[in-house]
């Protein structure tokens, strides 16, 4: 079992400034009293052995049997350190980079160096009173989060491929996607197959429509009538467009290669999403999340992946702070703590998904409680909110609803 005690922030600690390639760590006997200068920590067996030796020396100097470690969340760079600490049952704290940055600003000399960063992390550790030892979630939640982050990274690759595809299309087939607007999406199977087989208007116009239809129909899962409609519209568009390159230019081959790469990436993302949904179905509160208006299987799975074990949050304030949707309070002169914005100091992945859920719900116009809340914020007589602000407020409301449904074991009742 992992040690989940809350340590009083006045004892010994080892701070680690994590970065790509190598880290720096510094042991502290107590607040303001480092045992030695920062040392280099490499993600190697030898590097972690040196960390263990320093920890043993600190135990002897402080008479403490357990020494916690504190470091910033740094995407993937802290994963090796985290795995080592988990394997050796060493308690640790993960702090937000924004939190340590705030302590860095309090220093007159606000330079950022490896030596100074360990000290800023120490100040953050000793200065904060509500830090808790990181508690690793059950494997189902850890696996879900990793799958979702993998899905997000592959989605980014997909967006890049789409950007490249659109850039080439604007040169070779300008405005071709406008031809079948309302009938099909540019990225649907039929238009993409036509463009892959005939990556230049001249190559398309060399053939009769019937020949193109028969060839495309043999390669797609659509009936012939639908293919005929799309091909007819694209044929008409090809007759009108003036291409920015010749049929034997490099851009033409590049378009074909980009389409193949794009379609492969779409299939890859679909496979990952399918895996993600299957994993999410095993989470007890998944069925409550997917019951909310505007939240489908895709979004529900990703929300559950980022929230994780919802029972670890003591109240709704804790979960909204985790998402960074808690109010940012400023106090200056005669302005007494006016709520002007959200903190954004939490999980940005979760925050973005909640915002997406709020916008999807509003577009459906089902007039459920979430929609009515969003509409009310936009139309209130005193300080009506603009679109983005109203959606942020609704994202907060959505998270509170998810928390309440999971606590009461109830599905969404609009």
C-alpha positions as CSV (number, residue, x, y, z in Angstrom):
1,X,0.0,0.0,0.0
2,X,1.2,3.5,-0.8
3,X,1.8,5.9,2.1
4,X,-1.0,8.5,1.9
5,X,-0.3,10.5,5.0
6,X,-0.4,14.3,4.9
7,X,3.0,15.6,6.0
8,X,3.4,18.8,8.0
9,X,5.2,21.2,5.7
10,X,8.1,21.9,8.0
11,X,10.2,18.7,7.9
12,X,12.8,17.3,5.5
13,X,12.0,17.1,1.8
14,X,13.8,16.5,-1.5
15,X,12.8,18.9,-4.3
16,X,13.3,17.9,-8.0
17,X,13.3,20.3,-10.9
18,X,12.3,18.0,-13.8
19,X,13.3,18.7,-17.4
20,X,13.9,16.8,-20.6
21,X,17.1,14.7,-20.5
22,X,18.2,15.4,-16.9
23,X,16.8,16.8,-13.7
24,X,18.2,18.6,-10.7
25,X,17.4,17.7,-7.1
26,X,18.2,19.3,-3.7
27,X,17.6,17.9,-0.2
28,X,16.2,20.2,2.5
29,X,16.6,19.5,6.2
30,X,13.9,22.1,6.9
31,X,12.5,25.3,5.4
32,X,15.3,27.6,4.3
33,X,18.0,25.0,5.2
34,X,19.3,23.0,2.2
35,X,21.6,20.0,3.1
36,X,23.7,20.7,0.0
37,X,23.7,22.3,-3.4
38,X,21.5,21.0,-6.2
39,X,22.7,17.8,-7.9
40,X,22.1,16.3,-11.4
41,X,19.5,13.5,-11.6
42,X,19.5,11.5,-14.8
43,X,16.8,9.0,-15.7
44,X,19.2,6.0,-15.3
45,X,19.7,3.3,-12.6
46,X,22.8,5.1,-11.5
47,X,21.0,8.4,-11.3
48,X,18.2,7.0,-9.1
49,X,20.8,5.2,-6.9
50,X,22.4,8.6,-6.2
51,X,18.9,10.0,-5.3
52,X,18.5,7.1,-2.9
53,X,21.9,7.7,-1.3
54,X,21.1,11.3,-0.8
55,X,17.8,10.4,0.7
56,X,19.5,8.1,3.2
57,X,21.9,10.8,4.2
58,X,19.0,13.2,4.8
59,X,17.3,10.6,7.0
60,X,20.4,10.4,9.1
61,X,20.6,14.2,9.4
62,X,16.9,14.7,10.2
63,X,16.1,11.5,12.1
64,X,13.1,11.0,9.9
65,X,12.3,7.5,8.6
66,X,10.4,8.8,5.6
67,X,11.4,11.6,3.3
68,X,8.9,12.9,0.7
69,X,9.8,14.2,-2.7
70,X,8.2,17.2,-4.4
71,X,8.3,18.1,-8.1
72,X,6.3,19.9,-10.8
73,X,3.9,18.3,-13.3
74,X,5.8,18.4,-16.6
75,X,3.8,16.4,-19.1
76,X,5.7,13.2,-19.7
77,X,9.2,14.2,-18.4
78,X,8.4,13.3,-14.8
79,X,7.1,9.8,-15.5
80,X,10.4,8.0,-15.0
81,X,10.8,9.7,-11.6
82,X,7.2,9.0,-10.7
83,X,7.6,5.3,-11.6
84,X,10.7,5.0,-9.4
85,X,9.0,6.6,-6.4
86,X,5.9,4.3,-6.9
87,X,8.1,1.2,-7.2
88,X,10.0,2.1,-4.0
89,X,6.9,3.3,-2.1
90,X,8.3,6.8,-1.6
91,X,5.6,9.4,-0.9
92,X,5.6,12.4,-3.2
93,X,3.8,15.6,-4.1
94,X,3.1,16.8,-7.6
95,X,2.6,20.6,-7.8
96,X,1.4,22.8,-10.6
97,X,4.0,24.8,-12.5
98,X,1.8,27.8,-12.0
99,X,2.1,27.4,-8.3
100,X,5.9,27.3,-8.3
101,X,5.9,30.2,-10.8
102,X,4.0,32.3,-8.3
103,X,6.6,31.7,-5.7
104,X,9.3,32.5,-8.2
105,X,7.8,35.9,-8.8
106,X,8.0,36.8,-5.1
107,X,11.8,36.7,-5.4
108,X,13.4,40.0,-6.3
109,X,15.8,38.1,-8.5
110,X,13.2,36.2,-10.6
111,X,15.7,34.5,-12.9
112,X,14.9,30.9,-13.9
113,X,17.9,28.5,-13.4
114,X,18.2,24.9,-12.4
115,X,19.8,25.9,-9.1
116,X,17.1,28.4,-8.3
117,X,14.2,26.3,-9.4
118,X,14.8,23.7,-6.7
119,X,14.6,26.5,-4.2
120,X,11.4,27.8,-5.6
121,X,9.8,24.4,-5.4
122,X,11.0,24.2,-1.8
123,X,9.4,27.5,-1.0
124,X,6.2,26.3,-2.6
125,X,6.3,23.1,-0.5
126,X,6.8,24.8,2.8
127,X,4.5,27.7,1.9
128,X,1.4,25.7,1.0
129,X,-0.8,24.2,3.7
130,X,-3.1,22.1,1.6
131,X,-0.7,19.9,-0.3
132,X,-1.5,16.2,-0.2
133,X,0.6,13.2,-1.0
134,X,-0.1,12.0,-4.5
135,X,-2.4,9.0,-4.4
136,X,-2.1,6.8,-7.4
137,X,-5.5,5.8,-8.8
138,X,-6.7,2.3,-9.6
139,X,-5.2,0.9,-12.8
140,X,-8.5,1.3,-14.7
141,X,-8.4,5.1,-14.3
142,X,-4.6,5.3,-15.0
143,X,-5.1,3.2,-18.2
144,X,-8.1,5.4,-19.3
145,X,-6.1,8.6,-18.9
146,X,-3.2,7.3,-20.8
147,X,-5.4,6.0,-23.6
148,X,-7.2,9.4,-23.8
149,X,-3.9,11.3,-23.9
150,X,-2.7,9.0,-26.7
151,X,-6.0,9.6,-28.5
152,X,-5.5,13.4,-28.2
153,X,-1.9,13.2,-29.6
154,X,-3.1,11.2,-32.6
155,X,-6.0,13.7,-33.1
156,X,-3.3,16.4,-33.3
157,X,-1.6,14.5,-36.0
158,X,-4.9,14.1,-37.8
159,X,-5.5,17.9,-37.7
160,X,-2.0,18.4,-39.1
161,X,-2.7,16.1,-42.0
162,X,-6.1,17.8,-42.6
163,X,-4.3,21.2,-42.8
164,X,-1.8,19.8,-45.3
165,X,-4.6,18.3,-47.3
166,X,-6.7,21.5,-47.4
167,X,-3.6,23.5,-48.5
168,X,-3.0,21.2,-51.4
169,X,-6.6,21.1,-52.3
170,X,-6.8,24.9,-52.5
171,X,-4.1,24.8,-55.1
172,X,-5.3,21.9,-57.2
173,X,-9.0,21.8,-56.8
174,X,-10.0,25.4,-55.5
175,X,-13.5,25.5,-54.0
176,X,-14.3,21.9,-54.9
177,X,-15.7,21.3,-51.4
178,X,-18.4,23.9,-52.0
179,X,-19.8,21.9,-54.9
180,X,-21.4,19.2,-52.7
181,X,-22.0,21.2,-49.5
182,X,-25.2,19.9,-47.9
183,X,-24.9,16.5,-49.5
184,X,-21.6,15.2,-48.1
185,X,-18.6,16.2,-46.1
186,X,-15.3,16.7,-47.9
187,X,-13.8,14.0,-45.6
188,X,-16.4,11.4,-46.4
189,X,-15.5,8.2,-48.2
190,X,-16.9,9.1,-51.7
191,X,-15.3,12.6,-52.2
192,X,-12.0,11.3,-50.8
193,X,-12.0,8.3,-53.1
194,X,-12.7,10.5,-56.1
195,X,-9.8,12.9,-55.2
196,X,-7.5,10.0,-54.6
197,X,-8.3,8.4,-58.0
198,X,-8.3,11.7,-59.9
199,X,-6.0,14.1,-58.0
200,X,-6.3,16.8,-60.7
201,X,-9.3,18.3,-62.5
202,X,-7.9,17.4,-65.9
203,X,-7.5,13.7,-64.8
204,X,-11.1,13.7,-63.7
205,X,-12.5,15.4,-66.9
206,X,-10.8,12.9,-69.2
207,X,-13.3,10.3,-68.2
208,X,-17.1,10.1,-68.6
209,X,-19.1,10.5,-65.4
210,X,-20.4,6.9,-65.8
211,X,-16.9,5.5,-65.9
212,X,-15.9,7.4,-62.7
213,X,-19.1,6.3,-60.9
214,X,-18.5,2.7,-61.7
215,X,-14.9,2.8,-60.5
216,X,-15.7,4.7,-57.3
217,X,-18.7,2.5,-56.5
218,X,-16.5,-0.6,-56.6
219,X,-14.3,0.9,-53.9
220,X,-16.8,2.4,-51.4
221,X,-19.6,1.2,-49.1
222,X,-22.3,3.4,-50.6
223,X,-25.1,2.7,-53.1
224,X,-24.6,3.8,-56.7
225,X,-27.2,6.6,-56.6
226,X,-25.4,8.4,-53.8
227,X,-22.1,8.0,-55.7
228,X,-23.7,9.3,-58.9
229,X,-24.9,12.5,-57.1
230,X,-21.5,13.3,-55.5
231,X,-19.6,12.5,-58.7
232,X,-21.9,14.7,-60.7
233,X,-21.4,17.6,-58.4
234,X,-17.6,17.2,-58.3
235,X,-17.5,16.8,-62.1
236,X,-19.4,20.1,-62.5
237,X,-17.1,21.8,-60.0
238,X,-14.0,20.4,-61.8
239,X,-15.3,22.0,-65.1
240,X,-15.5,25.4,-63.4
241,X,-12.3,25.5,-61.3
242,X,-9.0,26.8,-62.5
243,X,-6.2,24.7,-61.0
244,X,-3.1,26.3,-59.6
245,X,-0.8,23.6,-61.0
246,X,-0.5,21.2,-63.9
247,X,-1.4,17.5,-63.7
248,X,2.2,16.4,-63.8
249,X,3.4,18.8,-61.0
250,X,4.6,17.4,-57.7
251,X,1.6,18.8,-55.8
252,X,-0.6,16.2,-57.6
253,X,1.3,13.2,-56.3
254,X,1.6,14.8,-52.9
255,X,-2.2,15.2,-52.7
256,X,-2.7,11.5,-53.4
257,X,-0.1,10.6,-50.7
258,X,-1.7,13.0,-48.2
259,X,-5.1,11.5,-48.8
260,X,-3.8,8.0,-48.1
261,X,-2.0,9.2,-45.0
262,X,-5.1,11.1,-43.8
263,X,-7.4,8.1,-44.2
264,X,-4.9,5.8,-42.4
265,X,-4.8,8.4,-39.5
266,X,-8.6,8.5,-39.4
267,X,-8.7,4.7,-39.0
268,X,-6.1,4.8,-36.3
269,X,-8.0,7.4,-34.3
270,X,-11.2,5.4,-34.7
271,X,-9.5,2.3,-33.3
272,X,-8.1,4.2,-30.3
273,X,-11.5,5.8,-29.6
274,X,-13.2,2.3,-29.8
275,X,-10.7,1.1,-27.2
276,X,-11.2,4.2,-25.0
277,X,-15.0,3.7,-25.0
278,X,-14.7,0.0,-24.1
279,X,-12.5,0.9,-21.2
280,X,-14.8,3.8,-20.0
281,X,-17.8,1.5,-20.0
282,X,-16.2,-0.4,-17.0
283,X,-16.3,2.8,-14.9
284,X,-19.3,2.8,-12.6
285,X,-20.4,6.4,-13.2
286,X,-19.9,6.3,-17.0
287,X,-23.6,5.6,-17.6
288,X,-24.6,8.7,-15.7
289,X,-22.2,10.9,-17.7
290,X,-23.4,9.6,-21.1
291,X,-27.1,10.2,-20.1
292,X,-26.5,14.0,-20.1
293,X,-27.9,15.8,-23.1
294,X,-25.2,16.6,-25.6
295,X,-22.7,14.1,-24.2
296,X,-22.2,11.1,-26.5
297,X,-20.0,8.0,-26.1
298,X,-17.0,9.9,-27.4
299,X,-17.2,12.8,-25.0
300,X,-18.4,10.8,-22.1
301,X,-15.4,8.4,-22.4
302,X,-12.9,11.3,-22.5
303,X,-14.6,13.1,-19.6
304,X,-14.4,10.0,-17.4
305,X,-10.8,9.4,-18.5
306,X,-9.8,12.9,-17.3
307,X,-11.9,13.0,-14.1
308,X,-10.7,9.6,-13.1
309,X,-11.8,8.2,-9.7
310,X,-14.5,10.7,-8.8
311,X,-14.8,9.4,-5.3
312,X,-11.4,10.9,-4.4
313,X,-13.0,14.4,-4.5
314,X,-14.4,15.4,-1.1
315,X,-16.9,17.9,-2.5
316,X,-17.8,19.8,-5.7
317,X,-15.3,22.6,-4.8
318,X,-12.5,20.1,-4.9
319,X,-13.4,18.7,-8.4
320,X,-14.0,22.2,-9.9
321,X,-10.5,23.2,-8.6
322,X,-9.1,20.1,-10.2
323,X,-10.5,21.2,-13.5
324,X,-9.3,24.8,-13.0
325,X,-12.9,26.1,-13.2
326,X,-12.9,27.6,-9.7
327,X,-13.2,31.4,-9.6
328,X,-10.1,33.5,-9.6
329,X,-10.5,36.0,-6.8
330,X,-8.7,39.3,-6.9
331,X,-8.6,41.8,-4.1
332,X,-7.2,45.3,-4.5
333,X,-8.1,48.5,-2.7
334,X,-11.9,48.8,-2.3
335,X,-12.6,45.8,-4.6
336,X,-13.4,43.0,-2.2
337,X,-12.7,39.6,-3.8
338,X,-14.7,40.1,-7.0
339,X,-15.0,36.9,-9.1
340,X,-13.6,38.0,-12.4
341,X,-12.3,34.8,-14.1
342,X,-11.6,31.2,-13.6
343,X,-8.2,30.1,-12.1
344,X,-7.2,27.8,-15.1
345,X,-4.8,26.1,-12.6
346,X,-6.2,22.6,-13.0
347,X,-6.5,19.9,-15.7
348,X,-6.7,21.8,-19.0
349,X,-7.7,18.6,-20.9
350,X,-10.8,18.2,-18.7
351,X,-11.6,21.9,-18.9
352,X,-11.6,21.8,-22.7
353,X,-13.8,18.7,-22.8
354,X,-16.3,20.3,-20.4
355,X,-16.4,23.4,-22.6
356,X,-17.0,21.2,-25.6
357,X,-19.9,19.5,-23.7
358,X,-21.4,22.9,-22.9
359,X,-21.3,24.0,-26.5
360,X,-22.7,20.7,-27.8
361,X,-25.6,20.9,-25.3
362,X,-26.4,24.4,-26.4
363,X,-26.4,23.6,-30.1
364,X,-28.9,20.8,-29.6
365,X,-31.5,23.3,-28.1
366,X,-33.3,20.6,-26.1
367,X,-34.2,23.1,-23.5
368,X,-32.9,20.9,-20.6
369,X,-31.5,22.4,-17.4
370,X,-28.0,22.9,-18.9
371,X,-29.4,24.7,-22.0
372,X,-31.7,26.9,-19.8
373,X,-28.8,27.8,-17.5
374,X,-26.6,28.8,-20.5
375,X,-29.5,30.8,-22.0
376,X,-30.2,32.5,-18.7
377,X,-26.5,33.6,-18.4
378,X,-26.7,35.2,-21.8
379,X,-30.0,37.0,-21.3
380,X,-29.8,38.1,-17.6
381,X,-30.7,41.7,-17.1
382,X,-27.6,42.5,-15.0
383,X,-24.2,41.9,-16.7
384,X,-25.4,39.4,-19.4
385,X,-22.5,37.1,-20.4
386,X,-21.2,36.8,-23.9
387,X,-21.1,33.4,-25.7
388,X,-17.7,32.3,-24.4
389,X,-18.3,33.3,-20.8
390,X,-21.7,31.7,-20.8
391,X,-20.2,28.4,-22.1
392,X,-17.5,28.5,-19.4
393,X,-20.2,29.0,-16.7
394,X,-22.1,26.1,-18.2
395,X,-19.0,23.9,-18.3
396,X,-18.7,24.5,-14.5
397,X,-22.4,23.6,-14.2
398,X,-21.8,20.4,-16.3
399,X,-19.0,19.3,-14.0
400,X,-21.1,19.9,-10.9
401,X,-23.9,17.8,-12.4
402,X,-21.6,15.0,-13.2
403,X,-20.3,15.0,-9.6
404,X,-23.9,15.1,-8.2
405,X,-25.1,12.3,-10.5
406,X,-22.2,10.0,-9.5
407,X,-22.8,10.7,-5.8
408,X,-26.6,10.0,-6.1
409,X,-26.2,7.1,-8.6
410,X,-28.8,8.7,-10.9
411,X,-29.0,9.4,-14.6
412,X,-29.5,12.9,-15.9
413,X,-33.1,14.1,-15.7
414,X,-33.4,17.1,-18.0
